[in-house]
């Protein structure tokens, strides 16, 4: 039997993968709450078509919860009822709703920590796809009076539905790479970062 080293480089992730994982853990350290698990929101009435869509990995709706006035569920018609915005990204045209506008809509409404100075600056949203993919968006980077960056909850690509990318997806305009583009959006949960010991 040929001797093979126990700690061969082929069995362990490359140094870059460890650095990325460590950076992610450090970035989220000290944040209040636990980011949501990737669960497809339950549809009212539990229809068979909703169950089929969920098992196929395409979410027919997404929920908004956490540090908001009201927990809400948005399907395609509810999303299209909000003011639309179009954004060109990488040669494509996405139409949807600004994440900032969605979180500040009367159906949701942000619930900032009124005891904090400039509370929106310490708030963030975790967006989760039905496949478990997730990303973080700081509310300061998308607030009109702060970073004023565009984060779009898109429901149309070049004038057509998103298809296998689900009913809605996050599109971050201006990112160098599309890593924060969450397809098949299933949940948005808002958090307020808290100082340690609080």
FENNORBEL-V728268 format. One record per residue. RES is the residue in one letter. NEAR is the number of other C-alpha atoms within 10 Angstrom. Layout:
BEGIN
res:RES near:NEAR
res:RES near:NEAR
END
This chain:
BEGIN
res:X near:3
res:X near:4
res:X near:5
res:X near:7
res:X near:7
res:X near:7
res:X near:8
res:X near:8
res:X near:9
res:X near:7
res:X near:8
res:X near:10
res:X near:9
res:X near:10
res:X near:8
res:X near:9
res:X near:11
res:X near:12
res:X near:10
res:X near:11
res:X near:11
res:X near:11
res:X near:12
res:X near:11
res:X near:10
res:X near:10
res:X near:10
res:X near:13
res:X near:11
res:X near:13
res:X near:17
res:X near:15
res:X near:12
res:X near:10
res:X near:20
res:X near:17
res:X near:13
res:X near:17
res:X near:17
res:X near:27
res:X near:19
res:X near:17
res:X near:18
res:X near:8
res:X near:7
res:X near:9
res:X near:10
res:X near:10
res:X near:11
res:X near:20
res:X near:17
res:X near:12
res:X near:14
res:X near:21
res:X near:12
res:X near:12
res:X near:19
res:X near:25
res:X near:30
res:X near:24
res:X near:25
res:X near:28
res:X near:20
res:X near:24
res:X near:21
res:X near:19
res:X near:20
res:X near:19
res:X near:16
res:X near:15
res:X near:14
res:X near:14
res:X near:21
res:X near:20
res:X near:15
res:X near:13
res:X near:9
res:X near:10
res:X near:21
res:X near:16
res:X near:9
res:X near:14
res:X near:12
res:X near:16
res:X near:13
res:X near:16
res:X near:19
res:X near:13
res:X near:14
res:X near:10
res:X near:7
res:X near:11
res:X near:15
res:X near:23
res:X near:23
res:X near:24
res:X near:23
res:X near:24
res:X near:23
res:X near:21
res:X near:19
res:X near:20
res:X near:21
res:X near:15
res:X near:13
res:X near:11
res:X near:15
res:X near:19
res:X near:17
res:X near:21
res:X near:19
res:X near:19
res:X near:16
res:X near:9
res:X near:7
res:X near:11
res:X near:9
res:X near:12
res:X near:16
res:X near:21
res:X near:18
res:X near:19
res:X near:23
res:X near:21
res:X near:23
res:X near:19
res:X near:29
res:X near:29
res:X near:29
res:X near:26
res:X near:19
res:X near:19
res:X near:17
res:X near:23
res:X near:17
res:X near:16
res:X near:17
res:X near:18
res:X near:26
res:X near:20
res:X near:18
res:X near:21
res:X near:18
res:X near:12
res:X near:8
res:X near:12
res:X near:13
res:X near:13
res:X near:18
res:X near:19
res:X near:25
res:X near:27
res:X near:28
res:X near:28
res:X near:24
res:X near:19
res:X near:18
res:X near:13
res:X near:11
res:X near:11
res:X near:15
res:X near:18
res:X near:13
res:X near:11
res:X near:18
res:X near:21
res:X near:25
res:X near:31
res:X near:25
res:X near:25
res:X near:26
res:X near:23
res:X near:18
res:X near:12
res:X near:13
res:X near:7
res:X near:10
res:X near:14
res:X near:11
res:X near:19
res:X near:22
res:X near:24
res:X near:26
res:X near:28
res:X near:31
res:X near:33
res:X near:28
res:X near:25
res:X near:20
res:X near:27
res:X near:25
res:X near:22
res:X near:19
res:X near:15
res:X near:10
res:X near:9
res:X near:5
res:X near:5
END
